[in-house]
Amino acid sequence: MEKLVYLNNLYDLYGILLTEKQQTYFEEYYFNNLSYGEISEKYNISRNACFKQLKIIEDKLFDYEKKLKLYYKKEKINAIINMIDDKKIKEKLENLL
């Protein structure tokens, strides 16, 4: 479950860097809960190709985070924001994220 949430967060940050097909396969599998078989039937690809494509997508998302660290930085900034007492400043910073 933890990996699923993490991947969804990475997709929110880096999904735009994936191809349209990769975005579609990711969304079908992770958002629409389709199985490899259902995705392969829907898009006329082999079940193995679907599995490999999703593995490639996951690897890309992890690699983007490893290089750019946007999720890590966002979490650190959120931790700092949570330590701020001034509600106006806190709200303005949260809106930037």
N, C-alpha and C positions, 0 to 999 in steps of 0.2 A: 504494500500500500504506500509506503514511504517513497519508493522509487517512482510510482505512478504520479504522485503529487509533485515530486521533483521534476520529472519529465514534462509535466504539464506547465510548470513554472518556466522551465527552459524554453518550451515551445512558445509561450507567451512572449518571451524576450527575443528569441532567435528564429521563430517560425518563418518570418518573412525572408530569411536567407535560404530557405529550402525551395526546391522546385515546386511547381503547382501540383504535380503528381505526388511528390513526397508529402506535401501538406495534406492532400486528399487522403492518402493512405494512413497517415498519422491520425487525422481526425476521425476517419472511419473506425480505426482500431481503438484509439484511446477515448474518444468522445462519444462515439455511437455504439461502442462495445461489439463491433462485428468481429467474427472469428477470421482466421486466415482463410479458411474455406469460403466464407461468405464474401470476403473482399476479392478473392481470386475469381469467383464466379461473376461478381458484379462488374469487374474490370477486365475480365477475360485474360487473366494471367495465371501462371501456375501457383499452387499453394507455396511451393518452395521459393519462388520469386517474390511472393508477398512477404514471407518470413525474412528473406535476405534484405529486401528493401526496408523493412521496419528496423532491422538491425543496423543497417547503414544510417538510417535517419537518427536512431538513438546515438550512435557513435558520433555523428556530426554535431548533434546538440551538446553532447558531453565535451567534444573538442572545442566548440565555440566558447563554452563556459570556461574551459581550461585556459584558453587564450585571452578572452576578453573579461572574464570575471564579473559580468554585470549582475548576476544573481547574488554572488558573494558580496559585492559592494552594496547592493540594494538592501540586503539583510543587515549589514553593518550600519548603514544609514538609518534604517528603521530602529535599530537598537539605540542609536544616539538620540533619535527623535523621541523615543519613549522615555528618555531621561530628562527631557525638557519639561519644565513646569508651566511656562508661559503658553497658554492655549492658542493665542494668535500666531505666534511664531511656529508652534507645533503644527497648526493647521496649514499654514503657508508651505512649510517644508513637505508635509504629507501630500499636498496638491502637486508639488513638483515631481513626485515619484509617480 
